[in-house]
């Protein structure tokens, strides 16, 4: 397989969209209260979207991911014609988004003494939230799978001797998050995939599309839900370890899940905190029973079912 480069053009990010002026003063010497350098940034919206337009853009972002996965499936079958068709569909959607995405005018002024720097930039919104209820599993599952494969490969490279367990991605947990697509990276990745595929480089085209899925999509969780997400992931991992008979590892994983739940308990509110404490008691009791003993096939099967029920309860706590 040949080596390819990914010449993605990274534009400046202005995530805070505020029609206000931001003043930043750098530290000054002790003998003077006057700042020696002052920066002023003015960010103003040029175009905005209606609720209907935002929903249409989110749907387009979801369709980009669907076409990306369909293209990878066609590449695996060495179906060049279908893969190119799917990639072109994705590129059409990226152009649609880029044409209608909100724009902002950013004016930056920096002064030091009698020297003044001033510049204006027209900036497009880069990340688009993916909203697609009808196809949500079809959108999330391929992305989660690509991330799992990427994590698995990274694990093999960093620690080959400890890569026997498959990388895990929890579709249900990811489905509770906010999913956003980097439209700039998506467009560049699709264009690169098309270029490589036209040359007959199936593997390189697939690498570009996999990069879109792993690096072009971000999942955002609320601060409250972060420890809950970690706990759910650990419970799923413990269930897998039990199925493989790795009881010592499962005990350590259950301990991590318990620790994450304690963090969630502290910020979840009293009513939910009581439920979390009760679940933690059950997890600790199960972990202690594992340490004592019965590791027969039937006993471990029951433990796996218990951990699965704990995971179900955790998932229900997501808003």
Secondary structure, 3 states (H helix, E strand, C coil): CCCCCCCCCCCCCCCCCCCCEEEEECCCCCCCCCCCCEEEEEEEEEECCCHHHHHHHHHHHHHHHHHHHHHHHHHHCCCHHHHHHHHHHHHHHHHHHHHHCCEEEEEEEEEECCEEEEEEEEEECCEEECCCCCCHHHHHHHHHHHHHHHHHHHHHHHCHHHCCCCCCCCHHHHHCCEEEEEHHHHHHHHHHHHHHHHCCCHHHHHHHHHHHHHHCEEEECCHHHHHHHHHHHHHHHHHHHHHCCCHHHHHHHHHHHHHHHHHHHHHCCHHHHHHHHHHHHHHHHHHHHHHHCCCCHHHHHHHHHHHHHHHHHHHHCCC
